[in-house]
């Protein structure tokens, strides 16, 4: 039997996300924008809630095309607040547009969001070296610094815990536990990059 991290449990969507996506280094700006938006939607909820709604978020938010999202009108967002396929929290939904505009400003300043965000880990994934679930932190010095800087740039729903979850999801840190089959695969993937 394949050993994996504890958190996907037996849910097939969660297992697929763990096995195929979580922790894989992301360098594509559009995908980074999606990840940062969806992590913000998770605030106060479990990730599986957002994961089950992810395809609908993609449909409603123009596949997370940052330029299209930045142009969404208040009227469009107000209509989205009535959509049961989304997490109908006014501040969270409006934050996606706010974050799109802040994201564009980062792209303009740094050439890409990718070059900016990866600078928090010196351009390469950090090896979390977690042996057990208890060793996985909720925040780190890097997520604290990232959160502080993103907030200064106008991002919303971007506290240190959300930033660390983003770092884990987008592969800025490999937090698969040592016994998980994905830990070694991602270490090898990173080495071949």
C-alpha positions as CSV (number, residue, x, y, z in Angstrom):
1,X,0.0,0.0,0.0
2,X,1.2,3.5,-0.9
3,X,2.0,5.6,2.1
4,X,1.0,9.3,1.9
5,X,0.5,12.3,4.2
6,X,-2.3,12.0,6.8
7,X,-4.5,14.9,5.7
8,X,-6.2,13.6,2.5
9,X,-7.9,10.8,4.5
10,X,-10.0,8.7,2.2
11,X,-11.7,11.4,0.1
12,X,-10.8,10.7,-3.6
13,X,-10.7,14.4,-4.6
14,X,-8.4,15.1,-1.7
15,X,-6.2,12.1,-2.5
16,X,-5.9,13.2,-6.2
17,X,-5.0,16.7,-5.1
18,X,-2.3,15.4,-2.7
19,X,-0.9,12.9,-5.2
20,X,-0.8,15.1,-8.3
21,X,-0.7,18.8,-7.2
22,X,0.1,19.7,-3.6
23,X,3.7,20.6,-3.2
24,X,4.6,20.7,-7.0
25,X,6.6,23.9,-7.7
26,X,4.4,26.4,-9.5
27,X,6.1,29.0,-11.7
28,X,3.1,30.0,-13.9
29,X,1.7,33.4,-12.9
30,X,-1.9,32.5,-13.7
31,X,-1.7,29.3,-11.6
32,X,0.0,31.2,-8.8
33,X,-2.9,33.8,-8.9
34,X,-5.4,31.0,-8.7
35,X,-3.6,29.4,-5.7
36,X,-3.3,32.7,-3.8
37,X,-7.0,33.5,-4.4
38,X,-8.3,30.0,-3.4
39,X,-6.1,29.9,-0.3
40,X,-7.8,33.2,0.7
41,X,-11.2,31.7,0.2
42,X,-10.2,28.9,2.6
43,X,-9.8,31.3,5.6
44,X,-11.7,29.8,8.5
45,X,-12.7,26.7,6.5
46,X,-11.1,23.4,5.5
47,X,-9.3,23.1,2.2
48,X,-11.6,20.3,1.0
49,X,-14.5,22.9,1.0
50,X,-12.6,25.1,-1.5
51,X,-11.3,22.1,-3.5
52,X,-14.8,20.8,-4.1
53,X,-15.8,24.3,-5.4
54,X,-12.6,25.0,-7.3
55,X,-13.9,24.2,-10.8
56,X,-16.9,26.6,-10.2
57,X,-14.5,29.3,-9.0
58,X,-12.5,28.9,-12.2
59,X,-15.7,29.3,-14.3
60,X,-16.9,32.3,-12.3
61,X,-13.5,34.0,-12.2
62,X,-12.5,33.7,-15.8
63,X,-10.1,30.8,-15.2
64,X,-8.2,33.2,-12.9
65,X,-7.0,35.3,-15.8
66,X,-5.7,38.2,-13.7
67,X,-6.4,40.9,-16.2
68,X,-10.1,39.8,-16.7
69,X,-10.6,39.4,-12.9
70,X,-9.2,42.9,-12.3
71,X,-11.9,44.3,-14.6
72,X,-14.8,42.6,-12.8
73,X,-17.5,45.1,-11.9
74,X,-19.2,45.4,-8.5
75,X,-22.4,44.3,-10.2
76,X,-20.8,41.1,-11.4
77,X,-19.4,40.3,-7.9
78,X,-22.8,41.1,-6.3
79,X,-24.3,38.5,-8.6
80,X,-21.6,36.0,-7.7
81,X,-22.6,36.5,-4.0
82,X,-25.9,34.8,-4.9
83,X,-24.1,31.7,-6.4
84,X,-24.4,28.7,-4.0
85,X,-21.4,27.1,-5.9
86,X,-19.1,29.7,-4.3
87,X,-18.3,30.6,-0.7
88,X,-20.7,33.5,-0.4
89,X,-18.6,35.8,1.8
90,X,-18.7,39.4,0.5
91,X,-15.2,40.3,1.7
92,X,-13.7,37.1,0.3
93,X,-15.3,37.5,-3.1
94,X,-14.4,41.1,-3.4
95,X,-10.8,40.3,-2.3
96,X,-10.3,38.3,-5.5
97,X,-10.6,41.4,-7.6
98,X,-8.6,43.5,-5.1
99,X,-5.8,40.8,-5.2
100,X,-5.9,40.8,-9.0
101,X,-5.1,44.5,-9.1
102,X,-2.3,44.1,-6.5
103,X,-1.0,41.1,-8.4
104,X,-0.8,43.2,-11.6
105,X,1.2,45.8,-9.7
106,X,3.6,43.2,-8.6
107,X,3.9,41.9,-12.1
108,X,4.7,45.4,-13.4
109,X,7.3,46.0,-10.7
110,X,9.1,42.6,-10.9
111,X,8.3,41.4,-14.4
112,X,6.3,38.5,-13.1
113,X,4.6,37.5,-9.8
114,X,6.7,34.3,-10.0
115,X,10.0,36.1,-9.6
116,X,8.6,38.1,-6.7
117,X,7.0,35.3,-4.7
118,X,9.9,32.8,-5.2
119,X,12.3,35.4,-3.8
120,X,10.9,34.5,-0.3
121,X,12.6,31.1,-0.6
122,X,15.6,32.2,-2.6
123,X,14.2,30.8,-5.8
124,X,14.1,27.1,-4.9
125,X,11.7,25.0,-2.8
126,X,12.6,24.6,0.9
127,X,12.8,21.0,2.2
128,X,10.5,21.0,5.2
129,X,12.1,17.7,6.4
130,X,9.0,16.8,8.3
131,X,9.0,13.3,9.9
132,X,5.5,13.6,11.4
133,X,2.4,15.7,11.1
134,X,3.2,17.4,14.4
135,X,6.3,18.9,12.9
136,X,4.4,20.7,10.2
137,X,4.0,24.4,11.3
138,X,1.1,26.7,10.6
139,X,3.5,29.6,9.8
140,X,7.2,30.2,9.3
141,X,9.5,33.2,9.2
142,X,9.1,33.2,5.4
143,X,5.3,33.1,5.5
144,X,5.4,36.0,8.1
145,X,7.6,38.1,5.8
146,X,5.5,37.2,2.7
147,X,2.2,38.1,4.5
148,X,3.6,41.4,5.7
149,X,4.9,42.4,2.3
150,X,1.7,41.2,0.4
151,X,-0.5,43.2,2.9
152,X,1.7,46.3,2.3
153,X,1.1,45.8,-1.4
154,X,-2.7,45.8,-0.9
155,X,-3.5,42.0,-0.9
156,X,-6.4,40.8,1.3
157,X,-7.0,37.5,3.1
158,X,-3.3,37.0,3.1
159,X,-2.3,36.3,6.7
160,X,0.8,34.2,7.6
161,X,-1.2,31.0,7.9
162,X,-2.8,31.5,4.5
163,X,0.7,32.4,3.0
164,X,2.1,29.2,4.5
165,X,-0.7,27.1,3.1
166,X,0.0,28.8,-0.3
167,X,3.7,28.0,0.0
168,X,2.9,24.4,0.7
169,X,0.4,24.1,-2.2
170,X,2.5,25.9,-4.7
171,X,5.6,24.0,-3.9
172,X,7.7,26.8,-2.3
173,X,8.1,24.3,0.5
174,X,8.0,20.5,0.4
175,X,6.0,19.6,3.5
176,X,5.1,16.0,2.6
177,X,6.2,13.9,5.5
178,X,9.3,11.7,4.9
179,X,7.2,8.5,4.9
180,X,4.9,9.9,2.1
181,X,5.8,8.7,-1.4
182,X,5.5,12.2,-2.8
183,X,8.2,13.6,-0.5
184,X,11.0,11.7,-2.3
185,X,9.4,12.2,-5.8
186,X,9.3,16.0,-5.2
187,X,12.9,16.1,-3.9
188,X,14.0,14.3,-7.0
189,X,11.8,16.6,-9.2
190,X,13.4,19.6,-7.6
191,X,16.9,18.2,-8.1
192,X,16.3,17.6,-11.8
193,X,15.0,21.2,-12.3
